[in-house]
Amino acid sequence: MSERVKEWLTISKEDIEVAQLCLDGSKFLHCAYMCQQSTEKTLKALIATSNKIPMPIHNLSQLAMDAGIWDLMQTEQRTFLRILTTYTIEARYPERRYRLYQQCDRKECERILRSTKELILWLENQIEQKFSPEKQ
């Protein structure tokens, strides 16, 4: 596994740890944002497995397409990527941020964190498959 892939994965793990800290501290919107960040970095790690430099974008659906896994994903996973993307784009604008605050309570944030961890495990499995002995 290349150093670039390892770096992306290390940062992703740090982001998911921060997401948990935000949840524990009742910073729900920040938790959702860090879940998006962790997923983004795992997708960029997957892109980097092909020795490509990931685009500096935040749209998780586009990153999944760039990684070549969009067609492998279940409908629920695709929908979840779209939902997570809103937490990095919409949270930047005050009028939209307020709406996100209203819908992102503890229960919703717990669901987002749990779903993010499941998705990241799936993405990490995709990365591992690229480095399996059969592929080399």
C-alpha positions as CSV (number, residue, x, y, z in Angstrom):
1,M,0.0,0.0,0.0
2,S,1.4,3.4,-1.0
3,E,2.3,6.1,1.5
4,R,-0.3,8.4,0.0
5,V,-3.1,5.8,0.6
6,K,-1.9,5.3,4.2
7,E,-1.9,9.1,4.8
8,W,-5.5,9.5,3.6
9,L,-6.6,6.6,5.8
10,T,-4.7,7.9,8.8
11,I,-6.4,11.3,8.4
12,S,-9.8,9.6,7.9
13,K,-9.4,7.7,11.2
14,E,-8.6,10.9,13.0
15,D,-11.7,12.6,11.6
16,I,-14.0,9.8,12.7
17,E,-12.4,10.0,16.2
18,V,-13.2,13.7,16.2
19,A,-16.7,13.0,15.1
20,Q,-17.2,10.7,18.1
21,L,-15.8,13.5,20.4
22,C,-18.2,16.0,18.8
23,L,-21.2,13.6,19.4
24,D,-20.1,13.1,23.0
25,G,-19.9,16.8,23.4
26,S,-23.3,17.4,21.8
27,K,-21.8,19.2,18.9
28,F,-24.1,17.4,16.4
29,L,-23.6,19.5,13.3
30,H,-19.8,19.3,13.8
31,C,-20.1,15.5,14.2
32,A,-21.9,15.1,10.9
33,Y,-19.4,17.4,9.2
34,M,-16.5,15.2,10.5
35,C,-18.3,12.1,9.3
36,Q,-18.4,13.7,5.8
37,Q,-14.7,14.5,6.1
38,S,-13.8,11.0,7.1
39,T,-15.7,9.5,4.3
40,E,-14.2,12.0,1.8
41,K,-10.7,11.0,2.8
42,T,-11.4,7.3,2.7
43,L,-12.8,7.8,-0.9
44,K,-9.7,9.8,-1.8
45,A,-7.5,6.9,-0.4
46,L,-9.4,4.5,-2.7
47,I,-8.8,6.8,-5.6
48,A,-5.1,7.0,-4.7
49,T,-4.8,3.2,-4.9
50,S,-4.8,3.7,-8.7
51,N,-1.9,6.2,-8.4
52,K,-4.3,9.0,-9.2
53,I,-4.4,12.3,-7.4
54,P,-7.9,12.9,-6.1
55,M,-9.7,16.0,-7.2
56,P,-9.9,18.7,-4.5
57,I,-13.7,18.4,-4.3
58,H,-16.1,17.5,-1.5
59,N,-19.0,15.9,-3.4
60,L,-18.9,12.3,-2.1
61,S,-21.0,10.9,-5.0
62,Q,-18.5,12.3,-7.5
63,L,-15.6,10.9,-5.5
64,A,-17.2,7.5,-5.5
65,M,-17.6,7.7,-9.3
66,D,-13.9,8.8,-9.6
67,A,-12.9,5.8,-7.4
68,G,-14.8,3.5,-9.8
69,I,-17.1,2.1,-7.1
70,W,-20.4,4.0,-7.7
71,D,-21.8,1.0,-9.6
72,L,-20.8,-1.4,-6.8
73,M,-22.6,0.6,-4.2
74,Q,-26.1,-0.2,-2.9
75,T,-28.8,2.4,-3.3
76,E,-28.7,3.1,0.5
77,Q,-25.0,3.8,0.3
78,R,-25.4,6.2,-2.6
79,T,-28.2,8.0,-0.8
80,F,-26.1,8.3,2.3
81,L,-23.3,9.8,0.3
82,R,-25.7,12.5,-0.9
83,I,-26.9,13.2,2.6
84,L,-23.4,13.4,4.0
85,T,-22.3,15.8,1.2
86,T,-24.9,18.4,2.5
87,Y,-23.0,18.6,5.7
88,T,-19.9,20.0,4.1
89,I,-21.6,22.2,1.5
90,E,-24.8,23.5,3.1
91,A,-23.2,24.0,6.6
92,R,-21.1,26.7,5.2
93,Y,-24.0,29.1,4.6
94,P,-25.7,30.6,7.7
95,E,-29.3,30.3,6.4
96,R,-28.8,26.7,5.4
97,R,-26.8,25.9,8.5
98,Y,-29.7,26.8,10.8
99,R,-31.9,24.3,8.9
100,L,-29.3,21.6,9.4
101,Y,-29.0,22.4,13.1
102,Q,-32.7,21.7,13.4
103,Q,-32.6,18.3,11.8
104,C,-29.3,17.1,13.2
105,D,-30.2,16.1,16.8
106,R,-28.5,13.4,18.9
107,K,-30.5,10.6,17.5
108,E,-29.8,11.6,13.9
109,C,-26.2,12.2,14.6
110,E,-25.8,8.8,16.2
111,R,-27.4,7.3,13.0
112,I,-25.0,9.3,10.8
113,L,-21.9,8.2,12.8
114,R,-23.0,4.6,12.8
115,S,-23.7,4.6,9.0
116,T,-20.4,6.4,8.4
117,K,-18.4,3.7,10.3
118,E,-20.2,1.0,8.3
119,L,-19.5,2.7,5.0
120,I,-15.9,3.3,5.8
121,L,-15.5,-0.4,6.6
122,W,-16.9,-1.2,3.2
123,L,-14.6,1.3,1.5
124,E,-11.6,0.0,3.4
125,N,-12.6,-3.5,2.2
126,Q,-12.5,-2.1,-1.4
127,I,-9.0,-0.8,-0.8
128,E,-7.8,-4.1,0.7
129,Q,-9.2,-5.9,-2.4
130,K,-7.0,-3.7,-4.6
131,F,-3.9,-4.9,-2.6
132,S,-4.9,-8.5,-2.3
133,P,-2.2,-11.1,-3.3
134,E,-4.4,-12.2,-6.3
135,K,-4.2,-8.7,-7.7
136,Q,-0.4,-8.5,-7.6
